[in-house]
């Protein structure tokens, strides 16, 4: 279906490091950690604050150098990209315009380019198109630490941070493409999304609850979002309190070419409404085909999934 981003190294796998006492993931890019710290001097490799990882000089494409302390008080976009990656170049063109609009609106916002280019010459050529800052290409250790901090598996990826360095959204790419006028900047995540061509890539991020509806029925999509939203907000708040990412993303899917492709790819029936949880990476689906979807049915379905009580069907 072409929903997956471009892996930086041609591989989409990852190695996790976890706290043995709590089971909580402390590092998603274990292979990078071992490469960068073979003697284990930074063990147990837990996440460090953005300010600590980014500390050091940053460049503009005219050669000017600024200290990372200049980011104080600004929202920051951490942009993982490379010239050799066609989707990256396409996003960069849009992002340049978004950056300009946000700055012209008086917002304190800066972008930091973290290159995955294969040579310094390619980096310089690509960076010449960008009006923002970059980690020096020669500072491979800092570029690698930023990749590890955010568990980057594919590019382009745009992570948007608040002025305190906390993640607002990992889906900056989707937000920029969906909000060309930047009216919703800094793009705080919505609990429930309406599935579209631009956000369908998120189906590969992990398990996703997708409620398929008959969009020819006026107001059906909006009613479905309102039905799911309290449950999504409850799940998000519960895991945020534990400083963990929510284990599910939530979507409503109407009737269009994207939805048809998704149904075909996952071999789902044409029924609507149809309540599903799709886990693309595990190639598994969970389906509840009932005549009426109620909040109680959705909540029970989600809770059973999280308790591993549901039996998966193969995709």
C-alpha positions as a printed NumPy array, in Angstrom:
array([[  0.   ,   0.   ,   0.   ],
       [  3.02 ,   2.306,   0.159],
       [  2.262,   3.492,   3.676],
       [  5.701,   3.051,   5.189],
       [  8.381,   5.748,   5.365],
       [ 11.911,   5.336,   4.008],
       [ 14.183,   3.448,   6.432],
       [ 17.457,   5.3  ,   6.981],
       [ 19.588,   2.203,   6.489],
       [ 17.286,   0.124,   4.322],
       [ 15.996,  -1.813,   7.326],
       [ 12.843,  -1.22 ,   9.332],
       [ 13.71 ,  -3.361,  12.376],
       [ 14.724,  -2.095,  15.78 ],
       [ 16.404,  -3.37 ,  18.955],
       [ 14.926,  -2.306,  22.285],
       [ 16.629,  -1.878,  25.648],
       [ 14.326,  -2.153,  28.673],
       [ 14.493,  -1.656,  32.427],
       [ 14.562,  -5.182,  33.889],
       [ 12.602,  -4.186,  36.989],
       [  9.748,  -2.304,  35.303],
       [  9.834,  -3.628,  31.736],
       [  9.674,  -0.02 ,  30.514],
       [ 11.519,   0.669,  27.247],
       [ 14.449,   3.019,  27.882],
       [ 15.957,   2.909,  24.395],
       [ 14.504,   1.966,  20.988],
       [ 17.689,   2.022,  18.918],
       [ 19.805,  -0.511,  20.77 ],
       [ 22.026,  -1.226,  17.767],
       [ 22.975,   2.451,  17.492],
       [ 23.656,   2.613,  21.231],
       [ 26.054,  -0.337,  21.105],
       [ 27.793,   1.117,  18.047],
       [ 28.22 ,   4.546,  19.686],
       [ 28.991,   3.3  ,  23.206],
       [ 30.72 ,  -0.104,  22.816],
       [ 32.193,   0.056,  26.332],
       [ 28.827,   0.771,  27.95 ],
       [ 29.978,   3.993,  29.6  ],
       [ 26.469,   5.502,  29.263],
       [ 24.635,   2.326,  30.369],
       [ 21.646,   1.877,  30.921],
       [ 21.191,   4.27 ,  27.995],
       [ 18.029,   5.934,  29.261],
       [ 16.646,   9.002,  27.474],
       [ 18.348,  12.323,  28.147],
       [ 16.755,  15.778,  27.955],
       [ 16.721,  17.364,  24.507],
       [ 18.727,  20.343,  25.766],
       [ 21.512,  18.03 ,  26.87 ],
       [ 21.59 ,  16.037,  23.639],
       [ 21.471,  19.088,  21.336],
       [ 24.087,  21.06 ,  23.297],
       [ 26.776,  22.505,  21.022],
       [ 27.109,  24.698,  17.943],
       [ 24.438,  24.761,  15.233],
       [ 24.922,  26.   ,  11.677],
       [ 23.108,  28.197,   9.194],
       [ 23.666,  27.54 ,   5.501],
       [ 25.702,  30.77 ,   5.194],
       [ 28.292,  29.289,   7.557],
       [ 27.152,  31.249,  10.61 ],
       [ 27.423,  29.293,  13.862],
       [ 24.985,  29.657,  16.775],
       [ 24.963,  28.019,  20.176],
       [ 22.05 ,  25.698,  20.973],
       [ 21.162,  28.038,  23.856],
       [ 19.682,  30.333,  21.16 ],
       [ 16.719,  27.918,  21.032],
       [ 15.611,  28.996,  24.515],
       [ 11.892,  29.802,  24.619],
       [ 11.18 ,  28.489,  21.107],
       [  9.153,  25.634,  19.744],
       [ 11.579,  23.385,  17.864],
       [ 11.162,  21.037,  14.936],
       [ 13.823,  18.321,  14.784],
       [ 13.968,  17.356,  11.108],
       [ 15.514,  14.012,  10.139],
       [ 16.006,  14.03 ,   6.393],
       [ 18.417,  13.388,   3.51 ],
       [ 18.895,  14.564,  -0.061],
       [ 18.942,  10.999,  -1.452],
       [ 15.373,  10.418,  -0.18 ],
       [ 12.69 ,  11.661,  -2.649],
       [  9.905,  11.998,  -0.002],
       [ 12.332,  14.1  ,   2.062],
       [ 12.943,  16.549,  -0.769],
       [  9.197,  16.854,  -1.375],
       [  8.525,  17.54 ,   2.305],
       [ 11.376,  20.06 ,   2.522],
       [  9.776,  22.213,  -0.176],
       [  6.517,  22.332,   1.796],
       [  8.3  ,  22.777,   5.109],
       [ 10.211,  25.841,   3.863],
       [  6.867,  27.563,   3.216],
       [  5.433,  26.43 ,   6.567],
       [  8.519,  27.719,   8.375],
       [  8.188,  31.096,   6.663],
       [  4.477,  31.403,   7.534],
       [  5.035,  30.502,  11.196],
       [  7.887,  33.001,  11.541],
       [  5.896,  35.741,   9.776],
       [  3.046,  35.132,  12.231],
       [  5.436,  36.091,  15.039],
       [  5.786,  32.616,  16.521],
       [  9.084,  31.61 ,  18.142],
       [  9.933,  28.539,  16.102],
       [ 13.154,  26.981,  14.865],
       [ 13.936,  23.833,  12.888],
       [ 17.103,  21.773,  13.285],
       [ 18.12 ,  19.606,  10.352],
       [ 19.646,  16.279,  11.39 ],
       [ 21.175,  14.887,   8.224],
       [ 21.144,  11.287,   7.071],
       [ 23.069,  12.219,   3.917],
       [ 25.828,   9.908,   2.766],
       [ 28.469,  12.584,   2.246],
       [ 29.231,  16.084,   3.481],
       [ 28.936,  17.357,  -0.097],
       [ 25.346,  16.052,  -0.316],
       [ 24.604,  17.564,   3.09 ],
       [ 25.849,  20.999,   1.985],
       [ 23.893,  20.845,  -1.271],
       [ 20.661,  19.907,   0.523],
       [ 21.175,  22.307,   3.44 ],
       [ 21.626,  25.204,   0.993],
       [ 17.859,  24.933,   0.319],
       [ 16.953,  25.295,   4.02 ],
       [ 16.458,  28.596,   5.911],
       [ 16.844,  26.988,   9.345],
       [ 19.622,  25.47 ,  11.487],
       [ 21.494,  22.167,  11.268],
       [ 23.67 ,  19.963,  13.409],
       [ 27.097,  20.024,  11.719],
       [ 27.51 ,  17.025,   9.436],
       [ 30.912,  16.349,  10.993],
       [ 29.282,  15.947,  14.436],
       [ 28.227,  12.357,  13.792],
       [ 27.998,  11.561,  17.498],
       [ 25.394,  14.261,  18.131],
       [ 23.397,  13.295,  15.046],
       [ 23.4  ,   9.69 ,  16.235],
       [ 22.329,  10.669,  19.764],
       [ 19.354,  12.589,  18.364],
       [ 18.364,   9.571,  16.258],
       [ 18.546,   7.42 ,  19.388],
       [ 16.644,   9.921,  21.531],
       [ 13.614,   9.784,  19.24 ],
       [ 13.954,   6.18 ,  18.011],
       [ 14.097,   7.251,  14.374],
       [ 13.428,   4.347,  12.012],
       [ 12.544,   6.112,   8.755],
       [ 12.822,   9.481,   7.059],
       [ 11.525,  12.086,   6.603],
       [ 10.56 ,  12.537,  10.258],
       [  9.709,  15.86 ,  11.898],
       [  9.496,  15.869,  15.703],
       [  7.889,  19.02 ,  17.143],
       [  8.932,  20.065,  20.651],
       [  7.518,  22.624,  23.069],
       [  9.789,  25.358,  24.535],
       [ 10.677,  22.988,  27.414],
       [ 11.963,  20.374,  24.96 ],
       [  9.043,  17.964,  25.481],
       [  7.542,  16.207,  22.451],
       [  4.274,  17.705,  21.185],
       [  4.02 ,  15.416,  18.175],
       [  6.137,  12.9  ,  16.314],
       [  3.871,  13.4  ,  13.29 ],
       [  5.111,  16.798,  12.147],
       [  5.335,  15.485,   8.59 ],
       [  1.627,  14.672,   8.546],
       [  0.678,  17.917,  10.279],
       [  2.624,  20.097,   7.855],
       [  1.027,  18.391,   4.855],
       [ -2.488,  18.611,   6.351],
       [ -2.221,  22.208,   7.581],
       [ -0.619,  24.234,   4.808],
       [ -1.647,  27.535,   6.415],
       [ -0.179,  26.43 ,   9.784],
       [ -3.33 ,  27.532,  11.594],
       [ -3.058,  24.657,  14.075],
       [  0.641,  25.131,  14.88 ],
       [  2.25 ,  23.717,  17.082],
       [  0.051,  20.775,  16.142],
       [ -0.977,  19.216,  19.421],
       [ -2.206,  15.695,  18.554],
       [ -5.898,  15.049,  18.049],
       [ -7.268,  12.024,  19.923],
       [ -9.117,  10.757,  16.819],
       [ -8.08 ,  11.288,  13.192],
       [-10.057,  10.946,  10.002],
       [ -8.065,   8.569,   7.802],
       [ -6.555,  10.261,   4.746],
       [ -3.776,   9.775,   2.203],
       [ -1.46 ,  12.033,   4.188],
       [ -1.903,  10.419,   7.623],
       [ -2.236,   6.793,   6.507],
       [  1.515,   6.358,   7.102],
       [  0.666,   6.35 ,  10.819],
       [ -1.004,   2.958,  10.394],
       [  2.533,   1.552,  10.419],
       [  3.418,   3.188,  13.751],
       [  1.72 ,   0.515,  15.858],
       [ -1.742,  -0.906,  16.595],
       [ -4.539,   1.364,  15.347],
       [ -8.24 ,   1.272,  16.108],
       [-10.072,   2.048,  12.866],
       [-13.848,   2.527,  12.807],
       [-15.138,   2.213,   9.246],
       [-18.35 ,   4.144,   8.579],
       [-20.696,   4.898,   5.696],
       [-19.584,   8.421,   4.817],
       [-22.478,   8.839,   2.365],
       [-24.638,   9.22 ,   5.448],
       [-24.361,  12.932,   6.341],
       [-22.634,  13.455,   9.653],
       [-21.681,   9.801,  10.106],
       [-17.927,  10.441,  10.243],
       [-18.279,  13.267,  12.752],
       [-20.643,  11.213,  14.908],
       [-18.151,   8.323,  14.851],
       [-15.345,  10.644,  15.99 ],
       [-17.483,  11.956,  18.828],
       [-18.274,   8.372,  19.864],
       [-14.61 ,   7.309,  19.978],
       [-13.071,  10.493,  21.336],
       [-13.821,  10.084,  25.077],
       [-12.372,   6.569,  24.992],
       [ -9.273,   7.733,  23.097],
       [ -8.762,  10.635,  25.523],
       [ -9.075,   8.275,  28.492],
       [ -6.439,   5.894,  27.082],
       [ -4.07 ,   8.741,  26.149],
       [ -4.369,  10.343,  29.6  ],
       [ -3.817,   7.029,  31.372],
       [ -0.533,   6.342,  29.575],
       [  0.618,   9.964,  29.664],
       [  0.365,   9.805,  33.47 ],
       [  2.805,   6.881,  33.306],
       [  5.057,   8.844,  30.916],
       [  4.395,   6.278,  28.201],
       [  3.076,   6.54 ,  24.671],
       [ -0.511,   5.416,  24.178],
       [ -0.61 ,   1.823,  22.874],
       [ -3.235,   2.661,  20.237],
       [ -3.919,   5.315,  17.624],
       [ -7.562,   6.049,  16.78 ],
       [ -9.026,   6.617,  13.317],
       [-12.39 ,   6.981,  11.592],
       [-12.429,   5.828,   7.946],
       [-15.112,   6.899,   5.479],
       [-15.582,   5.718,   1.902],
       [-12.821,   6.704,  -0.513],
       [ -9.952,   5.182,  -2.468],
       [ -7.686,   5.077,   0.601],
       [-10.286,   3.188,   2.624],
       [-10.967,   0.801,  -0.257],
       [ -7.233,   0.079,  -0.547],
       [ -6.967,  -0.501,   3.196],
       [ -9.935,  -2.904,   3.194],
       [ -8.452,  -4.798,   0.242],
       [ -4.973,  -4.953,   1.777],
       [ -6.263,  -6.217,   5.128],
       [ -9.02 ,  -8.403,   3.604],
       [-11.813,  -6.746,   5.59 ],
       [-15.512,  -7.142,   4.826],
       [-17.406,  -4.261,   3.223],
       [-19.654,  -3.811,   6.267],
       [-20.215,  -0.378,   7.825],
       [-20.004,   0.366,  10.623],
       [-17.065,  -1.982,  11.178],
       [-14.869,  -1.789,  14.276],
       [-11.284,  -3.011,  13.858],
       [ -7.837,  -2.894,  15.388],
       [ -5.091,  -3.205,  12.77 ],
       [ -1.494,  -4.018,  13.672],
       [  0.413,  -3.755,  10.405],
       [  3.844,  -4.597,  11.817],
       [  2.493,  -7.828,  13.344],
       [  0.318,  -8.428,  10.243],
       [ -2.644,  -8.975,  12.563],
       [ -6.198,  -7.674,  12.71 ],
       [ -9.028,  -7.801,  15.231],
       [-12.551,  -7.328,  13.884],
       [-15.91 ,  -6.646,  15.503],
       [-18.76 ,  -6.683,  13.006],
       [-21.959,  -5.66 ,  14.798],
       [-25.051,  -3.769,  13.647],
       [-24.601,  -0.906,  16.095],
       [-21.387,   0.483,  17.57 ],
       [-21.815,   1.976,  21.049],
       [-19.273,   3.547,  23.431],
       [-19.567,   0.489,  25.68 ],
       [-18.768,  -1.853,  22.772],
       [-15.738,   0.23 ,  21.737],
       [-14.403,   0.472,  25.29 ],
       [-14.808,  -3.261,  25.895],
       [-13.106,  -4.025,  22.558],
       [-10.16 ,  -1.755,  23.438],
       [ -9.828,  -3.128,  26.97 ],
       [ -9.911,  -6.72 ,  25.728],
       [ -7.215,  -5.9  ,  23.174],
       [ -4.975,  -4.272,  25.787],
       [ -5.508,  -7.272,  28.086],
       [ -4.545,  -9.579,  25.17 ],
       [ -7.901, -11.325,  25.348],
       [ -8.653, -11.008,  21.619],
       [ -7.602, -13.598,  19.072],
       [ -5.855, -12.052,  16.074],
       [ -6.622, -12.862,  12.463],
       [ -3.784, -12.685,   9.916],
       [ -3.555,  -9.783,   7.482]])
